[in-house]
Amino acid sequence: MYGSDEEEGVSLEKDAKKKQLDSFDKKLQDFESRLNPSKKQDHSQLTGGDNDLWKFVLRSGVELFSAFLVGVMVGYGLDYWLLTRPLFIIIFSALGMGAGVLNVWRIVKPGDIRSE
C-alpha cells in the first residue's frame, strides 16, 4: 500500500508539471502572436485551402476579361459614332487590357504575396 501512495504522488506531480507546461506554452504563443501580428495562421486551415485558389483565379480572370470587354465596347462605340472602324477598337482594347492587368496587379500586390 505504501508503494501505491508514492505512485499517486508521482502521478500528481507529473500532472501538475504538465499543466504548468501547457499554461506556459499558451502564454508563449500569445506573446508570439502579439510580437508578430503580421504573421498569420496557416491559410489553408482557416478557409479551406483550394477554394481560395479558385476564387483568386476566377476573380483575376473576370477582372482581365471585363476590363478588356469594356475597352472593346468603348472603342466600338467611338468607331461607330466617328466612322473610323479599326482605330478606336485597337486603342481602347489595349487600354482595357492594361487596366485589367493593373486590377490584377492590385489584387496580388507583389510586396504582399503570401507563401503557402
PATORLO-295090 format. One record per residue (C-alpha): x, y, z; residue in three letters. Coordinates in steps of 0.25 Angstrom, whole numbers, padded with zeros to 4 digits, always signed. Layout:
<sites>
XYZala/...
</sites>
This chain:
<sites>
+0000+0000+0000met/+0011+0009+0003tyr/+0017+0008-0011gly/+0003+0012-0018ser/+0003+0025-0009asp/+0017+0028-0015glu/+0012+0025-0029glu/+0000+0034-0027glu/+0009+0045-0022gly/+0018+0044-0034val/+0006+0044-0043ser/+0000+0057-0037leu/+0014+0063-0039glu/+0014+0059-0053lys/+0000+0065-0055asp/+0004+0078-0048ala/+0016+0079-0057lys/+0008+0076-0070lys/-0002+0087-0066lys/+0009+0097-0063gln/+0016+0094-0077leu/+0003+0095-0084asp/+0000+0108-0078ser/+0014+0113-0081phe/+0012+0109-0096asp/-0001+0116-0097lys/+0006+0129-0091lys/+0017+0127-0101leu/+0008+0126-0113gln/+0000+0138-0108asp/+0013+0146-0107phe/+0018+0142-0120glu/+0005+0146-0127ser/+0006+0160-0120arg/+0020+0161-0124leu/+0018+0157-0139asn/+0003+0162-0142pro/+0006+0161-0157ser/+0009+0146-0156lys/-0003+0139-0160lys/-0008+0125-0157gln/-0008+0115-0168asp/-0017+0120-0179his/-0022+0106-0183ser/-0026+0103-0169gln/-0034+0116-0167leu/-0042+0116-0180thr/-0041+0102-0187gly/-0029+0104-0196gly/-0033+0100-0210asp/-0045+0109-0210asn/-0037+0121-0208asp/-0029+0118-0220leu/-0041+0116-0229trp/-0047+0129-0224lys/-0034+0136-0227phe/-0033+0131-0241val/-0047+0133-0245leu/-0046+0148-0239arg/-0034+0150-0247ser/-0040+0145-0260gly/-0052+0153-0258val/-0044+0166-0255glu/-0036+0164-0268leu/-0047+0160-0277phe/-0057+0171-0272ser/-0047+0182-0274ala/-0043+0177-0288phe/-0058+0176-0291leu/-0061+0190-0287val/-0049+0195-0295gly/-0054+0188-0307val/-0069+0193-0305met/-0064+0207-0303val/-0055+0206-0315gly/-0066+0200-0324tyr/-0076+0211-0319gly/-0066+0222-0323leu/-0062+0216-0336asp/-0077+0214-0340tyr/-0080+0229-0336trp/-0068+0235-0343leu/-0068+0225-0355leu/-0053+0221-0352thr/-0054+0206-0352arg/-0042+0200-0346pro/-0035+0211-0339leu/-0042+0213-0326phe/-0045+0198-0324ile/-0030+0196-0325ile/-0026+0207-0316ile/-0037+0204-0305phe/-0035+0189-0305ser/-0021+0192-0302ala/-0025+0202-0291leu/-0035+0192-0286gly/-0025+0181-0285met/-0015+0190-0278gly/-0026+0193-0268ala/-0029+0179-0266gly/-0014+0175-0263val/-0014+0187-0253leu/-0026+0182-0246asn/-0020+0168-0245val/-0007+0175-0240trp/-0015+0182-0229arg/-0021+0169-0225ile/-0007+0162-0224val/+0001+0173-0218lys/+0015+0168-0221pro/+0020+0172-0207gly/+0009+0165-0200asp/+0010+0151-0207ile/+0006+0140-0197arg/+0014+0128-0197ser/+0006+0115-0195glu/
</sites>
